[in-house]
Amino acid sequence: MNHLGVVMIGRNEGDRLRRCLDSVIGRGCTVVYVDSGSTDGSVDLARAKGAEVVELDMSQPFTMARGRNAGFARLEEIDPDVRFVQFIDGDCELVDGWLERARELIESRPEVAVVSGRRRERFAEWSIYNRLADLDWDLPVGEVKYCGGDTMTRVAAFRQVGGFNPILIAAEDSELCVRFRQHGWTILQIDADMSVHDMAMTRFNQWWRRCVRTGYAYAHGQQLHGKPPERHFVRDVHSLLFWGIALPLAILLLAWPTHGASLALLGGYLLLYWRIRRYGSSRGWSPPDARLYALGCVIGKFPMAVGLVIYWFRRITRRPEQIIEYKGVEMAASRHDLRSSISSALNEKS
């Protein structure tokens, strides 16, 4: 074994899972697929392709963090001497050459815990929501505080910090990076294509719920690491409190006593839009992309603020964490795609 493993997680990903498996199978590394209750044949496809499969007990609350931890635990059982692990979601596929480049870099930099690259949206032009996601993935390069979920990770560092926090329903990757840095490790974002993601988001309500989940994650992250020196997500939460709750309430409550003059405060959102659009332009984005990103950020303040409220309500009432779904399950298409994929995979093995 070359002591490099891949852990992927998924549920009902259909043909996306086939592409993900094809991008890592046969590259000389151990592949572990963690399934969280798929009903579309994903487990059979992964086994037919040659991956080790872990089926999560869905009687317990599911989070992506829990799935990744379970996959890593199985990887360690198979290869106790594993040194590096590539985490990837089942709706992504790795770009050719990424594993080799990331491993070479992380081996040459012993202080680095994580290497991440550019994730791109497969069908960025299909919807404005896919395009917004593609812009979100376009992160500055260099030493960074956080990175996404698709990463090449040093096993020694992962073991040292205890893996992902399994109770987090989102932004578990950012929280893990906080603990990496607290232990003196470095996080690297490099200028290289890493993975292709298939958001498959075409409806406003999907985007809205994804923003709600983001706001929820900000609130939970602040609760865990909001104190100095980290102040994790503190600025994000304060921004949502102001733009998503305080300012709208002030405009509404003051509308009657000010005879509508409080509506002038709406100009603050225009200023916010202008500032974010200028940031997009400074990143070298096209004018349409900069405008779309700014508009998405401004409108997104409201569903993210809803996420804050949901988190605080659950915390006060001591309700259990519950994942906020936003992706539609393409059952009919997935079953058809996977039946063909499983049959092809079995033919390949025979």
Secondary structure by P-SEA (a helix, b strand, c coil): cccbbbbbbbccccaaaaaaaaacccccbbbbbbbcccccaaaaaaaaaccccccccccccccaaaaaaaaaaaaaaacccccbbbbbccccccccaaaaaaaaaaaacccccbbbcbbbbccccccaaaaaaaaaacccccccccccccccccaaaaaaacccccccccaaaaaaaaaaaaabbbbbbccccccccccccccaaaaaaaaaaaaaaaaaaaaaccccccccaaaaaaaaaacccaaaaaaaaaccccccccccccaaaaaaaaaaaaaaaaacccaaaaaaaaaaaaaaaaaaaaaaaaaaaaaaacccbbbbbcccccaaaaaaaaaaaaaaaaaaac
